[in-house]
Amino acid sequence: MEVRKPKIKSMKYEDFTDNEYLEKMIEELRANGTNVVMGCLDEVINWGRSNSLWPLTFATSCCGIEFMAVGAARYDFARFGFEVARASPRQADFIMVAGTITHKMAPVLRRLYDQMADPKYVIATGSCAVSGGPFKKSYHVVNGVDKILPVDVYIPGCPPRPEAMLYGMMQLQRKVKLQKFFGDVNRQIDKKEYEKRLREDLTAERPELNVEPEEKKNV
């Protein structure tokens, strides 16, 4: 019996480093100037954070099965510092939204996100999480998780292959390495203002949801 090795095509390093969004972040950091001490501390802290990102899996369809393959022995995302998926939002660094999100599920997803400790991140995995997928025109499906949460990385596909998921998660690592730990997060607008706009848009679309931050509900 002949055993053949699978042909797995790797990505060229030049293609991996070609990212206009991240290059723009670097230019802004250089233009504003950086303190030597704080800059070194940022590099050390972000090196540790980027290599120890624990995911909270929110899987509702076939993309979740592909994510299970990423954590299995063949692909083994623990090699890159993602370790194990956590079942509690309080122990996770980012939430992996994989699958269709209905309007009834939106408040639950938002509550889980609010329970995560800062800094926290969101990865939208698969066509359903990115834009609604084949259910985009449906009355009961949210047309993209970015209407509920501030998404950091989009991974297209239906479902995306494990290699694509690994690439998207590594893009999140690159983003974490560029953040200023002692300053604000790298958002185009203020984080609280961004979340406020998301809640207003979602409430305007579906008033019965009335998605509010977790801290306000506990008051």
C-alpha positions as CSV (number, residue, x, y, z in Angstrom):
1,M,0.0,0.0,0.0
2,E,1.5,3.3,-1.1
3,V,1.2,6.2,1.4
4,R,1.3,9.6,-0.2
5,K,2.0,12.8,1.6
6,P,-0.7,15.4,1.2
7,K,0.2,18.5,-0.8
8,I,-0.2,21.4,1.5
9,K,0.6,24.7,-0.2
10,S,2.0,27.3,2.1
11,M,1.7,31.1,1.8
12,K,4.7,33.1,0.7
13,Y,6.2,35.4,3.4
14,E,5.8,38.4,1.1
15,D,2.1,37.8,0.8
16,F,1.8,37.3,4.6
17,T,3.4,40.6,5.4
18,D,1.4,42.5,2.8
19,N,-1.2,44.2,4.9
20,E,-2.1,47.8,4.2
21,Y,-4.2,48.2,7.3
22,L,-1.4,47.1,9.7
23,E,1.2,49.1,7.8
24,K,-1.0,52.2,8.2
25,M,-1.1,51.6,12.0
26,I,2.7,51.4,12.1
27,E,3.0,54.7,10.2
28,E,0.7,56.4,12.7
29,L,2.7,55.1,15.6
30,R,5.9,56.3,14.1
31,A,4.4,59.7,13.2
32,N,3.1,60.3,16.8
33,G,6.5,59.3,18.3
34,T,7.0,56.7,21.0
35,N,8.7,56.8,24.4
36,V,11.7,54.5,24.6
37,V,10.8,52.9,27.9
38,M,7.1,52.6,27.2
39,G,7.8,51.3,23.7
40,C,10.0,48.5,25.0
41,L,7.4,47.6,27.6
42,D,4.7,47.6,24.9
43,E,6.8,45.2,22.8
44,V,7.4,42.8,25.7
45,I,3.8,42.8,26.9
46,N,2.3,42.5,23.4
47,W,4.7,39.7,22.7
48,G,3.4,37.7,25.6
49,R,-0.3,38.6,24.9
50,S,-0.1,37.8,21.2
51,N,1.4,34.3,21.9
52,S,-1.2,33.5,24.6
53,L,-4.6,34.2,23.1
54,W,-7.3,31.9,24.4
55,P,-10.5,31.7,22.3
56,L,-14.1,31.6,23.4
57,T,-15.9,29.5,20.7
58,F,-19.4,30.6,19.8
59,A,-20.3,28.1,17.1
60,T,-23.8,27.6,15.7
61,S,-23.1,25.7,12.4
62,C,-20.6,23.9,10.2
63,C,-17.8,26.5,10.8
64,G,-17.6,25.2,14.4
65,I,-16.7,21.7,13.1
66,E,-13.9,23.2,11.0
67,F,-12.7,25.1,14.1
68,M,-12.6,21.8,16.0
69,A,-10.3,20.5,13.3
70,V,-8.0,23.5,13.8
71,G,-7.6,22.4,17.5
72,A,-7.0,18.8,16.6
73,A,-3.6,17.1,16.1
74,R,-3.3,17.8,12.3
75,Y,-3.3,21.6,12.6
76,D,-2.9,22.1,16.3
77,F,-3.4,25.8,16.9
78,A,-1.6,25.4,20.3
79,R,1.7,25.6,18.4
80,F,0.9,29.3,17.8
81,G,-0.1,30.1,21.3
82,F,-3.9,29.8,21.1
83,E,-3.8,26.8,23.5
84,V,-7.3,25.6,24.4
85,A,-10.7,27.0,23.8
86,R,-12.3,28.3,27.0
87,A,-16.0,27.7,28.0
88,S,-16.1,30.9,30.1
89,P,-15.9,34.4,28.6
90,R,-14.0,35.5,31.8
91,Q,-11.1,33.3,30.8
92,A,-11.0,34.2,27.1
93,D,-9.1,36.8,25.1
94,F,-11.2,36.7,22.0
95,I,-14.5,35.3,20.8
96,M,-14.6,33.2,17.7
97,V,-18.1,33.7,16.2
98,A,-18.6,30.8,13.8
99,G,-22.0,30.3,12.3
100,T,-25.4,31.9,11.8
101,I,-26.5,34.5,14.4
102,T,-30.3,34.9,14.8
103,H,-32.0,38.0,16.2
104,K,-33.0,36.0,19.3
105,M,-29.3,35.0,19.8
106,A,-28.0,38.5,19.5
107,P,-28.5,39.6,23.1
108,V,-26.9,36.4,24.4
109,L,-23.8,36.9,22.2
110,R,-23.6,40.5,23.3
111,R,-23.8,39.5,26.9
112,L,-20.9,37.0,26.5
113,Y,-18.8,39.8,24.9
114,D,-19.6,42.2,27.7
115,Q,-18.4,39.6,30.3
116,M,-15.0,39.3,28.7
117,A,-12.1,41.2,30.2
118,D,-10.4,44.0,28.3
119,P,-8.6,43.9,26.0
120,K,-10.9,41.6,24.0
121,Y,-11.2,40.8,20.4
122,V,-13.7,39.3,17.9
123,I,-13.2,37.1,14.9
124,A,-16.1,36.6,12.5
125,T,-15.7,33.2,10.9
126,G,-17.6,32.0,7.8
127,S,-20.0,33.7,5.4
128,C,-22.9,33.6,8.0
129,A,-21.0,35.5,10.6
130,V,-19.4,37.9,8.1
131,S,-22.6,38.9,6.2
132,G,-25.4,36.5,6.9
133,G,-24.4,34.1,4.2
134,P,-27.2,32.3,2.4
135,F,-29.7,33.6,5.0
136,K,-28.8,37.3,4.3
137,K,-32.4,38.2,3.2
138,S,-34.0,36.2,5.9
139,Y,-36.2,37.9,8.5
140,H,-34.6,36.2,11.5
141,V,-30.9,36.3,10.8
142,V,-28.5,39.1,11.7
143,N,-26.7,40.3,8.5
144,G,-23.2,40.1,9.9
145,V,-22.0,39.9,13.5
146,D,-20.4,43.4,13.2
147,K,-23.9,44.7,13.8
148,I,-23.6,43.4,17.3
149,L,-19.9,43.4,18.1
150,P,-16.8,45.3,16.9
151,V,-15.1,42.7,14.7
152,D,-11.3,42.7,14.4
153,V,-10.7,40.0,11.8
154,Y,-13.0,38.6,9.1
155,I,-12.5,35.0,7.8
156,P,-14.6,34.4,4.7
157,G,-15.7,31.0,3.5
158,C,-18.6,28.5,3.7
159,P,-17.0,27.0,5.7
160,P,-13.5,28.3,5.7
161,R,-10.7,25.7,5.7
162,P,-8.6,25.2,8.8
163,E,-5.7,26.9,7.0
164,A,-7.8,30.0,6.5
165,M,-8.8,30.0,10.2
166,L,-5.2,29.7,11.3
167,Y,-4.3,32.6,8.9
168,G,-7.1,34.8,10.4
169,M,-6.0,34.0,13.9
170,M,-2.4,34.9,13.1
171,Q,-3.6,38.2,11.7
172,L,-5.2,38.9,15.1
173,Q,-1.8,38.1,16.6
174,R,-0.2,40.7,14.4
175,K,-2.8,43.3,15.4
176,V,-2.2,42.6,19.1
177,K,1.5,43.1,18.6
178,L,0.9,46.6,17.3
179,Q,-1.3,47.8,20.1
180,K,-0.2,50.4,22.7
181,F,-0.8,48.7,26.0
182,F,-0.4,51.9,28.0
183,G,-2.7,53.9,25.6
184,D,-6.0,53.4,23.9
185,V,-6.8,50.4,21.6
186,N,-6.2,50.7,17.9
187,R,-9.7,51.6,16.8
188,Q,-10.6,54.2,14.1
189,I,-12.9,55.8,16.7
190,D,-13.2,55.6,20.5
191,K,-14.1,52.1,21.7
192,K,-17.1,53.2,23.8
193,E,-18.4,55.4,21.0
194,Y,-18.1,52.5,18.6
195,E,-20.0,50.2,20.8
196,K,-22.7,52.9,21.4
197,R,-23.2,53.2,17.7
198,L,-23.5,49.4,17.3
199,R,-26.2,49.3,20.0
200,E,-28.1,52.2,18.5
201,D,-28.0,50.5,15.0
202,L,-29.2,47.2,16.3
203,T,-31.9,48.7,18.5
204,A,-33.2,50.7,15.5
205,E,-33.3,47.6,13.3
206,R,-34.9,45.4,16.0
207,P,-36.4,47.5,18.9
208,E,-37.6,44.5,20.8
209,L,-34.0,43.3,21.3
210,N,-32.9,46.5,23.2
211,V,-29.2,45.3,23.5
212,E,-27.5,47.1,26.4
213,P,-24.1,46.7,28.0
214,E,-23.8,44.2,30.8
215,E,-22.7,46.8,33.4
216,K,-25.8,48.8,32.9
217,K,-28.1,45.8,33.4
218,N,-26.4,45.0,36.8
219,V,-26.9,48.5,38.2
